[in-house]
């Protein structure tokens, strides 16, 4: 399994036994979280490397609830898991504000605190995402990683195709997203490559016994940009 691939190089990766084991463990973790949410009627997706298959030992298990839901329902569903941190995040002033539970084992569970736009859902499709049935059926999906490399699952591993080798419209069709999100993610991730990790507009930790909705109101009362996104 590759640790770091050179940007701009096509590759065919064959997974080792260790890689398959790590993927199985990460997916088992995602499945137990998603099953617990589903038992309370909450559907979710897992996105990123766990959905694509190109994991490593440090890969996060990122679960997202793609619809508005009271935060208490999520918290009840996660009652059996250790919550390390609760935070409110927003990538840019124009993007959806989300609540996020940080759990053990490199796991996060996030959900929108405002109504999401369809374009914002494309972010998850661009990186690759699957629902609970996909996890149960052990499916893997294509998606683009942070190096701007398209990961295409194969029976023995995956193929890597740099986005520089593809027309944006082809990427959009393959991933089922708008061409606008392809252009946007290329711009954002290219900048990250050039200047290092870029910050996000809002990332505020809240007390574990606080309600997300009340904490967001407090943040909005002092932050006009947050208030505008809520309205």
Secondary structure, 3 states (H helix, E strand, C coil): CCCCCCCCCCEEEECCHHHHHHHHHHHHHHHHHHHHHHCCCCCCEEECHHHHCCCCCCCCEEEEECCCCCHHHHHHHCCCCCEEEEEEEECCCCCCCEEEEEECCCEEEEEECCCCCHHHHHHHHHHCEEEHHHHHCCCCCCEECCCCEEEEECCCEEEEEEHHHCCHHHHHHHHCCCHHHHHHHHHHHHHHHHHCCCCCCEEEEECCCCCHHHHHHHHHHHCHHHHHHHC
